[in-house]
Amino acid sequence: MNRIMRIGLVGVGDWGRHILRDLNSLGAEVHAVARSEASVSRATAGGAASIVGSAAELPSDCGGYVVASDTVAHLDAVETLLSRGRPIYVEKPLSPDLERIRRLPPDAARLVFTMHKWRYHPGIVELARIARTEEFGPVTGLRCFRMGWENHHDDVDAIWILAPHDMSIALHILGEVPRILNAWRDPTVLGPEGVIARAGTASGVPFVFEVSSGKPNKHRATVLACRDAVCELDDTHYDRIVIRRRGTLQSGEFEERSVASDMPLKAELAAFLDHLNGGPPPFTALADEMAIIEAIDWIHERAFGSACASPP
C-alpha cells in the first residue's frame, strides 16, 4: 500500500469508530491508538491494522494522522505528532485551551487542520453556492439553531461541542468567521450549556446562532436569508433545502431543492487522503480554527459574567 495511505488514528470512541470505518472504506490502512477495553474492542472489530496505547507508538511512516480523542486531549496528540512533519486532522474543536493553541510551533500552521463535517455536507455546500452566486440576491443574514437535551461529553461543556458547528457553517457560507458582538445565556440551562449569540461579518452581514443542551426536543437548522428568498436546511430533511421566495403568503408556496444525502464525515476524510496524495488542503486551516476558538472563548469569558456582554 502507498505509504501516505497509512493513517494513524488517535481515539476509537463512539465517533472514532465511524472514522475508522470510513478510512477503511476509502482504502486506508489504519493504525489506532486505543486505551480502554471498549476502545480496543471497537478498533479490533473495525479492522485496525494495529493497536497501540499512545500516539508516540504509532508507526513513524504514517502519511498522516487523525485525532478523535477527548477534546481536552487533542493537543496532547498534536504536540506528540507534529515533529513527524505529517498533516494532522483533528476533530472539532481543536482545543478549549486558547493559550496552548497559540504556543504551538510554526509548523502547525501548515500541518494542523480541524474536522468540521458541516463544511462537507451537500446542503451546506449548496447554501454556500447560493450565497456566493447571489442566486436570490445578496445575503441579508444567517441564522443557525443547534439544540437538544443534555451534554453527553464529560470533558467540555455543550457550547464547546455545539457552537463550533455553527461557526464553521457561517465560515463556509459567508466566507469568514463572523465576529461575536454580544451574547445571552440560555435561561433553560445552568452554566455554560447554552447561549444565543449575535455576530457579524466585516461587510455587515448579521449572523445569529443558538445552541443549548436544555431543549427537550432536538432542533437543528440553518437558515440563509437573501434579498429575494429565504432558504432553510433542517434536521427533518437533510436531503433537501426549502426555499420560500419573499412576497409569497400561502403556506404551500415554497420550493424544495434536493441535495445529495452523502455523509459528510466520509467526504472530509476523503479530502484529507487526497491532500496526503498531493491534493489541496482540507477544511479547516489553523488560522480559521483559531478565529472560531477565540469567538467561543469570548462567549465563555464575557457572556457568562452577565446577562448580556459586549466586546470592548
Order of alpha helices (4+ residues) and beta strands (2+ residues): beta-alpha-beta-alpha-beta-beta-alpha-beta-alpha-alpha-beta-alpha-beta-alpha-beta-beta-beta-beta-beta-beta-beta-alpha-alpha-beta
